Amino acid sequence: MTSATAPSLAWVAFLTVCIVWGTTYLAITIALESIPPLLVAGLRWMAAGVVLSAFMLATGRGLPGPHQWAPLALLGFLMNVVGNGFVVFAQQYVASGLTAVLIATTPFWTALIERFLPDGERFSRRSLIGLALGFSGIVVLVWPEMARGGSNGRMFVIGVIAIQLACIGWVAGTSFTKRHELGNDPFRSTAMQMIFSGIMLLTAATAQGDWARVSFTPRTLAAMSHLAIAGSLVAYSAYIYAIQYLPLQLVSIYAYINPMIAVALGTWLLDEPISARIVIAAVLVFAGTWVVGRK
C-alpha cells in the first residue's frame, strides 16, 4: 500500500508518533527524579501491557498462544528492555533533548546491521558517507568529555554509549519483526511483548532492591502516567498501526521530528542548555541520517 491509498487513520497514527514520542524524553527525566531507571522502564511497559491485554481480551481478539511466547519475549527484550531501558539509564547523565538527538543515529545502525544479514541491503558509498557524518557528530559530543575526565565526564560518555546500544537493540528487534511471522494481529503481539519486557525489567529492579529507593510524587506519577499511556499504549500502538499502511521510510521521519520537540521542551521546562557544540553535533547527525536514508 502506498501513502496515497493509506487510510486517514494511518496518518493520524503517524502524527501521533511524531509528537508524542518527542515528549517522552522530558517525561523520563522527570520520572527519574524519584524513581530508579529500571522501575521507570518496567512500570511503563507493564502498565501499558496490562491495559492493552485487557482490551484484547475484552474485545474477543485474545492473546498469542504459548508457541509464540519465545519470539515475543525476545522482541520485548530487544526493543523495550535494551531499546528503551538503556535510554532511561542514559538519561540519568545525558540531557533529554540531547538523548533524542542521539537516538536519531538509529538509521546508521540499521544500515550496519542490514549489511551483515543474508537478505539485508548492501552498503553504498552514500551510506558510508552518511555513517561517517553521523558518527563524527557523536565524536563532537563525547570527545571534550573524554578529554576532561572525571566522574561526570565518564558517566556522560557511558550514557552516550548506552543510547547507541539502545539503538542497536531497537534495530535488531525491528529486523527480527520483518523476518518472522508473529500473527495477523500486531496489537495482540504488542500486548504480550510489553508484558514480557515489563516482567524482565521489574525482575531486574527487584533483584537490585530498587523498590526500597522509590518515592512517588505527584510530579513523577504524572510523568509515569504519560509514559505508560501516551508513550507506550497510544504512541507505540500508533507506530505499529502506521507501519502497516504507510511506507517505512515515511514513518521513519519521526526520528527527525522527535528531537526538535524534545530539545524545545527540555530547554523550556528543564532549562537544559544548548551550546554551539550540541548544535554542530546535531547538524552532523541529522545530515548523516538524511544521507543514509536518501534513495
N, C-alpha and C positions, 0 to 999 in steps of 0.2 A: 504494500500500500504506500502511495506517495503522500506527501504533505498536503497536496491539493485535494485528495479524496478522504483525508482523515476526518473523523467526527469532531465536531466542535468541542466536545468534552476533552478530547486529547490535547487540544490547545490550552484549555483551562488547566489541565493537569501539568502541562509543560510550564506555564507561567507560575503555577503554584510552587513547583520545584525551584525555579529561578529565584523567587522571592523568599520563600520560607527557609530554604537551606542556607540562604545568606544570613539569616537571623540566628541560626543555631550556634554559631561561634560565640556570639555575645552571651547567649544563654548558658553555654558550657562554662565560660569564665565566671559568670555569676554563681552557678551551681557549685563550682569548686571552692567558693569562699567558705563553705562549711560542710561539704560532703566529699569524701575521698574519691579519687578518679574511677576506681573500679565500680564503686557503688553508683556513681553518676551514670556510667555507661550501662551497667547491669540493670538498674531500676528502670532506666529509659526503655530498654528493649523488652524487658519482661512485662512492663505495664502495657506497652503497645501490643505485644504478642498476645497477652491475655484478652485484651479488648477485641482485637481482630479475630482471634479464635472463637470467642463467644459469638461474634457476629456471624462467622461462617457456620457455626452450629445452629444458631437461631434461625438462619435463613435456609437451612437444609442443604447447604453446599458441602458440609462436612470438612474433615481434615485428612491429610495424606496418611496412608497406612504405614505400618512398621517397615515394610520393604523399602520405603522412600526416606526413612529417617536418617540413615547414614549419610547420603549425599547432602541432605538438607542441613544436617549438623555441621558437615564440612563447610558448606556455603555460609552458614551462620558464623563459623569461626573465622573464615577468611574476610568476609565483608563487615561483620559487626564487631567481633572481638578484636581482630587486627585492624581492619579498616576504620573502625570508629573508636575502639578502646585506646589505640595508640595516639589518636588525635586528642582525646580527653587527657591522657597522661601528658602529652606535649604542651597543652595549654596551661599547665602549671608554670611553664617557663617561657612560652612564646605568646606574644600578644594575639588576640582573637583575629584581628584583621590580617596580620602577617601570616597566621596559620592558614587562612583562606587563600592567600596568595600562593603559599607553598603547595596547597592541595591542587592548584592549577597545573602542577607538573604531572598529574595523572596521565595525560596523553603520551608523555615521554616513556613512562613505564609500560604503557600499552604497546607502544612500538617495539620496545625492547623484548617484552615477554612474547609478543606475537612472532618476533623474529626467530625464536628458538622452538616454536611449536611446529609440528609436522605440517599442519594445514594453515599456518599463520602467514601473515603478509610479509613480504621481503622488504629489507631496508632499501631505501633510495638515497641518493646523495642529498636530496632535500631533507629527508628525515635526519640524517647525520648533522646537517647544519642546524636544524631545529633543536636537536638534542644538545648540541654544543652551546647554543644560545641560552637555552633554558637552564642548564646546569651551571653555566657561568653566572647566572643570576643568583643561584644558591650560594656559589662561592663568594660573590659580593656580599652576601648577608653574613655568612659564618666566618669568613677569614679574619675580620677585625676582632671578633670574639675569641677566636682561637689564639690569635696573637696576644690578646690582652691577658688571657689566662684567668685564674681564679675560679672559685666555685660557681659564680653566676654565669660567667662566660662558658664554662664547661657544661653546665646544665642547659644553657641555651642551645649549644651545639647538639647535645643529646636529644633535646626536644625536636630540633630540625631533622635529625636522623630518624626519630620516631615517626614524624609526619611522612617521611619518604617511605618508611616501612608500611605505614598505613595505606599509602597509595598503591604499593605493591600488592598488599592483601586485597584491596578493592578490585584491582585489575585482574588478579588471579581468580577471584570469585566471579567476576563478570565473564572471563574467558571460560570458566567452568560451566556457567549457566548457558552460554552459547552452544556448548558442545554436548550437553546432557539433557535428556528429556526429563522434566520434573513435574509433568502433569499438564492437563489442559487449562487448569485454573491457576494463574500465577498468584492470586491472593491467598489461596489455601496453602501453597508452598511458602509464601512470605510469612504467614502466621506462625508456622512451625519453625521456620528459620529464626524468627525473632525469639520464640520460646527457648530454643536450644542455645542461642547466644546469650540470652538472659541467664539461663542456668549456669553456663560456663563462667560468666563474669561474676555473678553473685557467689558462686562457689569459691572462686579465687579471692574475692573480697572477704568472705567469711574466714577462709583459711589464714589470712594475714591480719585478722582482727579489726577490720575496718568499721564494723558496727559500733565498736566502743568509741570510735573517734567521730562519728557522725553527729551533726547538730542541725536539725531542720529549722529554718527561719522562714518567715513569710516570703522574703526575697528569694531564697534558694528553692523553696517549694514552688513558687511561681515559675522560676527558670526550669525546674524539672518537669512541671506540667507542660510547659511549652515544648520541651524536647520530646516528651513522650507522645503528646497529642499532635502538635503541629509538625514537629521534625520527623518523627517516626511513623505514627499512624497515618497522618494525612499526606505529608510530602513524599515519604518513602513509597507508599501505595500509589501516589500520583506518578512517581517515577516509573514504577513497574507498568502502570497503565500506559503512560506516554510512549514508552519504547515498544509497545505492542502495535502502535498505529503511526508513529512518526519515525522518520529516518534517524538512526542513532547519532549520526553526525550533527543533525539539527538539535536533538535533545542535549547533546554534549555542550552546547553553547552555555548551559547553566554554569559551567566551570568558569566562564568569563564574567558572568553577572554576579554570582555569589560573592566574590572578593570585594567588588565595589560596594555592595551592601554591607558586608562585614566590616570593611575599613571605615565606612561612614558612621556606622553605629558604634564601633569601638572608639573612634575619635570623639564622637558627640557625647556618648553616655559614660565611657570609661576613661576619657582623657588620654587615650593611647597616642603616643607621639608619631608623627610622620616625618621622617628625616629624608634627606636627599638620597642617602644610601638605599633606603627602603623603596623609594620611587624608582631609582635606577634598576634595582633588582627586580621589581615588579614588571617594569618595561621589558627587561630581558626574558623573564619567564613567560609573559604573555606573547612576546614576539616569537619565542621558540615554540610555544603551543600552537600559534597560528600557522607557522611554517610546517610543523609536523602534521597538522590536521588538514592542510590545504591539498586539494586534489587537482 
